[in-house]
């Protein structure tokens, strides 16, 4: 029995299911639910957004189990499986971070309506591509049309996101944003995220940006300490500025990729100027442990947990 309307999920419920139109076809998306063992009354919830590699046991599912241990309902979104996508590392055009945010908003609406959930204590955490969706949720222009004032996020946590979309309106949503970056991240990069955080703060947003020394992309995914994919698409040098409402220009090439909210057809030429091939990352146990402590602190503060 999926969550929906005023229904509550029972202890044996495993998934939330939504149907969305995507590029002219209906797709069914399922999200996995992790319930705390000893939740009393209304519990806080964390929505988890995966990265370009999809939902992984060593990251998204591991965080879900951890949050459940902390007394938090965890919901792991999956924007890939229902669309037949396994990875976007080598082809990011299969789905955008905004599409993933739309998925997340639909799922969060269902979670917020459930009587077991405290709708005033819902957080969002995203990794890499999911982190890019998460930072968008910090802006009114992105989240308000999707949330329709039916829910809000108590906190947003973005780990190693790509921050190259720079809208002309940085009016903040009513959410604190925590951006966790790796000093040695050459996959997503850090410069654009620093600019994004600065512009959001200038607009009155509550932003905390922390950079971990000697941390690469995926520092919190146990495994190789240094991995490389020579065919992975690297957008770290791509920055898109919204120069007028609905008109977007790639900063380096000055190529207009969208005008009046419609694609111009010049996207491939702009990408050819800013995108490179080759992405790198790796696990760092020390940074992983520190970031877990930081994340727990952010959540405890936002949800007022002991």
C-alpha positions in Angstrom: 0.0 0.0 0.0 1.7 3.2 -1.2 1.5 6.4 0.8 -1.2 8.7 -0.6 -3.9 11.1 0.4 -4.5 10.8 4.1 -3.2 7.2 4.4 -0.5 6.3 6.8 2.1 3.7 6.0 2.0 0.7 8.3 5.1 -1.0 9.7 5.2 -3.5 6.9 5.0 -0.9 4.1 8.2 -0.8 2.0 7.6 1.7 -0.7 6.0 5.0 -1.9 4.9 4.9 -5.5 4.2 7.8 -7.8 3.4 8.1 -11.5 4.8 11.0 -13.5 4.8 12.1 -17.1 8.3 12.2 -18.4 9.1 13.4 -21.9 5.6 12.4 -23.1 5.4 9.0 -21.4 4.2 7.9 -18.0 6.8 6.5 -15.6 6.2 4.8 -12.3 8.8 5.7 -9.6 9.2 3.8 -6.3 10.9 5.1 -3.2 12.0 2.9 -0.3 10.9 3.6 3.2 12.9 3.0 6.4 11.0 3.3 9.6 12.6 3.8 13.0 12.0 0.9 15.4 10.9 3.0 18.4 9.2 6.0 16.9 6.7 7.6 19.2 4.2 10.2 18.0 5.0 12.1 14.9 8.5 11.5 13.7 10.8 13.7 11.6 11.6 12.5 8.1 14.6 12.8 5.8 14.2 12.5 2.0 17.4 11.1 0.4 18.3 11.9 -3.2 20.8 9.7 -5.0 23.6 10.7 -7.3 24.5 9.9 -10.9 25.2 6.3 -10.1 21.7 5.7 -8.8 20.7 4.3 -5.4 23.7 2.5 -3.9 23.8 0.3 -0.8 27.0 1.9 0.4 25.6 5.4 0.4 21.9 6.1 0.0 20.7 2.9 1.7 23.4 3.2 4.4 22.3 6.8 5.3 18.7 5.6 5.4 19.5 2.9 7.9 21.6 5.4 9.9 18.7 8.0 10.0 16.3 5.2 11.0 18.7 4.4 13.9 18.5 8.1 14.9 14.7 7.9 15.2 14.0 9.5 11.8 11.8 8.2 9.0 14.0 7.9 5.9 12.7 7.8 2.3 15.1 6.9 -0.5 14.0 8.4 -3.8 14.8 6.6 -7.0 14.5 8.8 -10.2 16.4 6.2 -12.3 15.0 2.7 -12.2 11.4 3.6 -13.3 12.9 5.4 -16.3 15.3 2.5 -17.2 18.3 4.6 -16.3 21.2 2.9 -14.4 23.8 5.7 -14.5 24.1 9.2 -15.9 27.9 9.5 -15.3 28.6 9.3 -19.0 25.3 10.9 -20.2 23.8 13.5 -17.9 21.1 14.5 -20.5 19.1 11.3 -19.6 17.5 13.3 -16.8 18.1 16.7 -15.3 18.6 17.6 -11.6 15.4 19.6 -11.9 13.5 16.5 -13.0 14.8 14.8 -9.9 13.6 17.7 -7.8 10.1 17.5 -9.3 10.1 13.7 -8.4 11.2 14.6 -4.9 8.5 17.3 -4.4 5.8 14.8 -5.4 7.1 12.2 -2.9 7.6 14.8 -0.2 4.0 16.0 -0.5 2.9 12.4 0.2 5.2 12.1 3.1 4.1 15.4 4.6 0.4 14.3 4.6 1.0 11.1 6.5 -0.1 11.3 10.2 3.0 9.5 11.4 5.2 12.3 10.0 5.8 15.7 11.6 5.3 17.9 8.6 7.3 20.7 10.2 10.4 18.4 10.5 11.1 17.2 7.0 14.7 17.4 5.7 16.3 16.7 2.3 19.8 15.4 1.7 21.3 14.9 -1.7 24.6 13.5 -3.1 26.3 14.8 -6.3 23.5 15.1 -8.9 21.0 14.7 -6.0 22.9 17.5 -4.2 22.4 19.7 -7.3 18.6 19.1 -6.9 18.9 19.9 -3.2 20.5 23.3 -3.7 17.8 24.2 -6.1 15.3 23.5 -3.3 16.8 26.4 -1.4 15.4 28.9 -3.9 11.8 30.1 -4.1 11.8 30.1 -7.8 12.4 26.4 -8.0 10.6 25.0 -4.9 7.5 27.2 -4.4 5.8 26.2 -7.7 6.4 22.5 -6.8 5.6 22.6 -3.1 2.6 24.8 -3.6 2.9 25.7 0.1 1.9 22.2 1.0 5.2 21.4 2.7 8.5 22.9 3.5 12.0 21.6 4.3 13.4 22.2 7.8 16.9 21.8 6.4 18.7 21.0 3.1 22.0 19.1 3.0 24.0 18.9 -0.2 27.1 16.8 -0.5 29.5 17.6 -3.4 26.9 19.1 -5.7 27.4 20.7 -9.1 26.4 24.3 -8.7 26.6 25.6 -12.3 23.0 26.8 -12.7 22.9 30.5 -11.7 19.3 31.9 -11.9 18.7 35.6 -11.9 16.5 35.3 -8.7 18.2 33.9 -5.6 15.2 34.7 -3.3 15.6 32.1 -0.5 13.0 29.5 0.5 12.5 29.1 4.2 15.1 26.4 4.6 18.6 26.3 6.0 21.1 25.0 3.4 24.2 23.1 4.4 26.7 22.6 1.5 29.5 20.1 2.2 32.3 20.2 -0.4 35.6 18.4 -0.9 38.7 20.5 -1.3 40.1 18.0 -3.9 36.8 17.5 -5.8 37.7 17.8 -9.5 34.4 16.2 -10.6 31.8 18.8 -9.5 34.4 21.4 -8.5 34.0 24.0 -5.7 34.2 27.5 -7.2 30.7 27.6 -8.6 29.3 26.3 -5.2 31.1 29.1 -3.4 29.5 31.6 -5.8 26.1 30.0 -5.3 26.4 30.1 -1.5 27.5 33.8 -1.6 24.6 34.9 -3.9 22.1 33.0 -1.7 23.5 34.7 1.4 23.4 38.1 -0.3 19.7 37.5 -0.9 19.1 36.7 2.8 19.4 32.9 2.7 20.7 30.9 5.7 23.7 29.0 4.2 26.5 27.1 5.8 29.3 26.0 3.5 32.0 23.6 4.8 35.0 22.4 2.8 36.8 19.3 3.9 40.6 19.2 3.3 41.9 16.3 1.2 38.4 15.2 0.3 37.5 14.0 -3.2 34.1 13.5 -4.8 32.3 10.5 -3.1 34.4 10.8 0.0 31.7 9.0 2.0 31.3 5.9 -0.3 33.5 3.1 1.2 35.6 1.6 -1.5 38.6 2.7 -3.6 40.4 5.8 -2.3 41.0 6.9 -5.9 38.8 6.0 -8.9 38.7 7.4 -12.4 36.2 7.1 -15.3 37.8 8.4 -18.5 34.4 8.6 -20.2 32.5 10.4 -17.4 31.1 13.8 -18.3 32.8 16.6 -16.3 30.7 19.8 -16.0 32.9 21.5 -13.4 33.8 24.3 -15.8 30.2 24.8 -17.1 28.3 27.7 -15.6 24.9 28.8 -17.0 23.6 32.3 -16.1 20.0 33.3 -16.4 20.5 36.7 -17.9 16.8 37.5 -18.2 13.7 35.5 -17.2 13.8 32.2 -19.0 17.0 33.1 -21.0 20.1 31.2 -20.1 23.7 31.7 -21.4 26.7 29.5 -20.9 29.2 31.8 -19.2 32.4 30.9 -20.9 31.2 30.6 -24.5 28.5 33.2 -24.3 26.2 30.8 -26.1 22.5 31.1 -25.4 21.1 27.7 -24.6 17.5 28.6 -23.6 15.4 31.6 -24.5 11.9 32.4 -23.2 12.1 29.1 -21.4 12.6 27.2 -24.6 15.7 25.4 -25.8 17.5 27.1 -28.6 19.2 24.0 -29.9 22.7 25.5 -29.1 23.2 23.3 -26.0 25.6 20.9 -27.7 27.8 23.7 -28.9 27.9 25.2 -25.4 28.8 21.9 -23.9 31.5 21.3 -26.4 33.2 24.5 -25.1 32.9 23.8 -21.3 32.5 20.1 -20.7 35.4 17.7 -20.6 35.7 14.0 -20.2 37.1 12.3 -17.2 35.8 12.2 -13.6 37.6 11.2 -10.4 36.7 10.6 -6.8 37.5 8.4 -3.8 36.8 7.4 -0.3 38.3 9.1 2.7 37.4 7.4 6.0 38.5 10.3 8.2 36.4 12.9 6.3 33.5 10.4 6.1 33.4 10.1 9.9 33.7 13.9 10.3 30.9 14.6 7.8 28.6 12.1 9.6 29.2 14.0 12.8 28.4 17.3 11.0 25.3 15.9 9.4 24.0 14.6 12.7 24.6 18.0 14.3 22.7 19.7 11.5 19.8 17.3 11.8 19.7 17.4 15.6 19.5 21.2 15.5 16.9 21.4 12.9 14.7 18.6 14.3 15.4 19.5 17.9 16.5 15.9 18.7 18.3 14.9 21.9 
